[in-house]
Every structure is written in C-alpha cells, then in structure tokens.
Amino acid sequence: VKETADPYRFVQRLANAMTDDVVVVADMTIPGYWCAGYLPVAGPNRFAYPLGWGTLGFGFPAALGAAASGRRTIAIVGDGGFLFASGELATAVQERLPVTIVLVNDGGYGMLRFDQDERYGKRFAVDLVTPDFVELAKSFGARARAATPAQIEEALAWAAKGKGPALIEVAAKFAPPLTTSPRWPLKGKPEARP
C-alpha cells in the first residue's frame, strides 16, 4: 500500500544514511511517528522523541542540545513544528553545531489535517503558508538544500561532509502509521468520536 510504503521507505533510507554515532531527535510530526516506530538506532541515547500531547516544536531545540555535546545530530521535523523555534538557526550557526535538520514540508499540520479529513471530511486551520526554508536557513548562514524522499541518503551524506548546521527540505505528504492514535478503531459513528 503506497500510503504506508512511502514513509516506511523514507525511514529505511534515513537508517541507511546514518552512522552509529548519530543522535536522532524527532518532533511530533508524521515522519517522527514513523521514526519512533521503525528507525533502528545503534544503541541507547541515540533517539529522542517526545511522548504525549502538546509537545510540537520540541525537535529542533532538543536537537541543538544534543549537538552541543559535539555529537552529529539529525532533527526530524515538520514545517509547522520547525516554525515554533526556527530563530534558533542563529544559535546553530553561531555555535557551529553539528546538526542536520531534515524538514519534511507538507504545507501545514499534517497529523491534524489527516485527523480532520478522517473524522469530518473538511479542514480548518491546518494548512499553513510557509517560507522558503532553504533560503531561510541560508539567510542565517547555514548550508541548505532541497531533496526528494528518494534523495535523502545522498542529501544526508552531503550534510555530514560539512561543518556546522545544515537543513534539508523534503517536500512530502505522508500518512501516519496505523498505530497513531487517531487511526485506532473507535466504536460508533465519526460524530461520536472524542
């Protein structure tokens, strides 16, 4: 099924590009949900992920903390969550932190959009106007480029070759994994759902 195959292949490509010393920090974003379920890491303290509701925007600032330890860090973020703290690009550049931001841009709050489509068949306040993230990162002095999901391995290799922060923008709309809470089967009609 394409709905689950594409994001799963994306996670496999991430795994193929990672070295054993990399730390991955995922935000509350559909690609982060996929990474939490399916991304293999080399050992303990190699993957950070917020559990619970209300933690959108955690990924990038937390990745800066991991990168400040000197370890190469990959932040898996969405466009909406990244905008919570995009100004921290200044810190990443100033401190030359070894962080790569993999920003999956679906033009809004993808999980909320999916949930609204599933439950109500209409959308409200989930689609966002977003900046050109590559140019935004470059304006702070970070290296930045776009990549397709199929190009993520090569793009991560490019990011790892340089010093300091890098941003990779990936334009993609992924469906959440089947284990994501809004997809759990609920009894009753959609209007009876919480």
N, C-alpha and C positions, 0 to 999 in steps of 0.2 A: 504494500500500500504506500503510495507516494507520500501521504500525509505523515507517516512515521519514518519512512525510508530516508527522506532528505535530511531531516535534522539528525537522525542517527548516523548517517554517513558523515555529516559535518563534525560530530563528536569524534568519530573514528579518525578523521583527518587531523583534528586537533591532537589526539593521542599520538598519532604517527609523527607529528612535528615536535613533540615535547621531549626534552631530555630529562633524565632522572632528578636533576637538581632544581627543576622549575617548581614554583609555587603557583597554584591557580586559585583565584578568588572570583567567585561567581556572584552576580547580583540576582535579585528576584526578577528574572526575565525568562522567557521561554527557553532560550539557549542555556541559561543557567540551570533550569529544571532538568534539561536533558543531560547536562554535565553532572549534576548531582546524582543522577541515576545510573549513568553509563560511562563516565570518564574514568579510566583507570589511572591511578597515580602511583608513584614509586614507593611511597611509604607514608607514615604519619606526618602530620603537619604540612602536608603538600596540597591540601584542598580546603578552602574556607568557603562557607556558604551560610547565609542567614536562614534560620528557621523561624517560622511564624509570620504573622501578617504585619504590615506596616513597616517593613524594612527596605522598601525600594530606595535605591540610592546608596546602599551600603558598599557595593562592589568596588567602585573606583577609589574612594578614600581608604578602604581597608587594604586594597592592593598597594597603595602608596606606603602604608605601614609595613607591609611585608617586604616591599622593595627597599625600604630604608635600612633593612638588615643586610643589604648587599646581595640578596638572592634575586635572580631573574624571576620576575613575576608576570603572570598573564592575568589581566582583568577581563572577564566575560561580562559585558554589559549590553543593555539595550539603549536605544536613543532616549527614551523617556527617563530612565534611571540615571543615565550619564549626565543629563542636563541638571540634575539636583546639585552636582558638585563639579561641573566642567571647569570652573575657575581654578580648580586645583591643578590644572595643567601647568599653571605658573609655578607651583611648588615642584612638580615633577621635573620641569625643565631647569629651574634654578638649582635644584639639588642633584641634577643629572641621574635621576633614579632609573634603575634598570627595569622599567615596567612597559609592557606591551598591552595596549588597550585593544581588545577585539570587540568592536562596537557593531552589533547587529541591528541595523536600521530597518524597522518595519513601518516607520511613519506614525508611531503612536504607542499606546499602551497595549501591546499585543495580547496579553492574557486577558485583560479586561474586555478588549474587542472580541476575542473568541467567546468569552463568557456571555457577553451581551448578544452576540449572534446566535449562540446555542439556546439561550433561555428566552430571549424576547424577540429575536428576528429584526432588531433595529439597534442602532448605535447612538450613544450620547457621550460626548466629551472624551472620546478615546483616541481620536485621530489628531495628530499634532503637526504643526508647522515646525520644521526642524532646520537648523543651519546646515551649511555645507561643512560637515565635520572634518573632512580632510583639510580644508582651508582654515577652519577654526584652530585645529591643532598646529598647523604651520604658523599661524599668526602668533602663537605663543613661543615658537621656536622649536617645536617637536617635529620629528620626522613623521610623515603621514602618507598613506596611500589607500586606494580602494582595492578590493578584491572580491571575487565571487566566492561562494561557499566551496566550490571545487578548487580554488586557488589558495585556500587558507594555509596549506602546508608550505608552499613557496613563500607566501607573504610572511609567515612566522619565521622562516629561515632568514628572510631579508631583515626583519626587525631584530633578530638575535645578533646579527653581524655588526650592528651599530652600537654606539654608546648612548646612554640616556633613554628617554621615553620615545615610544613610537605608537602611533594609532593606525589601526587597520579598520576601515569601514566596510562592512559587508551588508549589502542590500539584500534582505531575505525576509520572507514571512513564513515562519514555521508554526505548525500546530503544536500544542503542548503534548507531552507524553500522556498516555492513557491513565496514568496514576495521579495526574494533577487533580486536586480536589474538585473543581467544577465539573470534571468529567466523570466523577464517581456516579454510579447509578443512584438515582433518588426515586423514591416511591411517589406516585401521584403525578399530577399534571404539572407542566412547567410553571404555571402560575402559583402552584402550591409549594414550589421550591423556596428555600430560605434566601 
